[in-house]
């Protein structure tokens, strides 16, 4: 059984280059792609913002039961992690980032080089499976944005949901 991914609102899926028609095979599973954004204000370094409930609401809003959600931060000083939301562990992450890229290190880039270097060490995105309409996270896992910049920032994340 073929599986097709199509953009939201598109009703046909395979392209016949000779007739310019788009037709779904009989019995095909159509997986739609939904693109959403999530915008918020940060307070400065290092701030942890739990995205789990907000992303789950977007998955539910779009009616996806099974698939994937991809969360991407298009920022050079912001990262996305999966971690436990426990204050001691979050403090340990702060200490780790300070050890790996000290705020008062000697850098060539002016003002916030350590912020950029911290973001180089961890990815700006995460992909999470969706099973039965729910983010398939471990018992203690949360999807968290980490602000690494020294300044307050308005952040916009791109959320893509692929599924049926």
Secondary structure, 3 states (H helix, E strand, C coil): CCEEEEECCCCCCEEECCCCEEECCCCCEEEEEEEEEEEEECCCCCEEEECHHHHHHHHHHCCCCCEEEEEEECCCCEEEEEECCCHHHHHHHHHHHHHHCCCCCCCCCCCCHHHHHHHHHCCCEEEEEEECCEECCCCCCEEEEEECCCCCCEEEEEEEEEEC
